[in-house]
C-alpha cells in the first residue's frame, strides 16, 4: 500500500515537471565555447552576490573542488 502511494507520488511529480517544461516559454542560453559558459556563470554568481545570497560552491567539499578544477583544466 505504501509502495503504491510512493509510485503515485513519483508519477504526479514527473507529470507536473513535464507540464512545466512544456508550458515554460523561457529561452535557454546557448554557448559557443567554454569561455562563454564561464563568463555566464561568473555574471550569474555576481548577481547572487549582489543580492546578498551565498556564492555558488561555498559549501562544496574538497573532493568536488578538485573534480571541478580537473574538469576546468581539461577545457
N, C-alpha and C positions, 0 to 999 in steps of 0.2 A: 504494500500500500504506500509506504513512504517512497519507495523507488519510483512508483508511478507518478507521485507528486513531483519528484525531482526531474523526471523526464518531461513532465508537462511544463515545469518552470523553465527548463532549458529551452524547450520548444518556443515558449512565449517570448523569452529574451532574444532568441535568434530571429524570430519573426519581427519583433519590434526593431531590431537593428537593421534588418533587411528593408523594412518600410522607411526607416530614417535615411538610409543610404540612397534609396530611390527617389525620395522627395527632396533631398538636400540639393540646392542649386549652387552651392559654393564651389568655386573653381579651385582646383589644387594646383600649387605652383609646380612648374616643370623646370628641371635643372639640366643645363647643358654640360656642366662639369662639376667635379668635386669642390672646386673653389667657390662656385656659385652656391652650392648647398651649404658650405661652411659659412659664407657671408650671410645667408638667410638665417642660419641658426644663431650666428653672432648677433644679428639685429633682433631676433626674437628673444634672445637671452637679455639683451639690453632693455627691451620693453618690459620684461618681467622684473628686472632690477629697479627700473624707474617706478614701477607700480608698488614697490616695497615687498615683493614676494621673493622667496629664496631663489637663488640661481640654480639652473639645471646642473645636476651632477654633484650637488653639495653633499648628499648623503651616500654617495657611492662607496663601495668597498675598494680596497687597493687592487684586488683582482680585476674588477671591472675597469679601473683606470688603466691598468696595464693592457688589458684587452683593447680598450679604445685607442690607446697610444699605438699599439701594433697595427690596428686597422688603419689609423691615420697615416702611419709611416708607409704603408703599402700603397696608398693612393698617390 
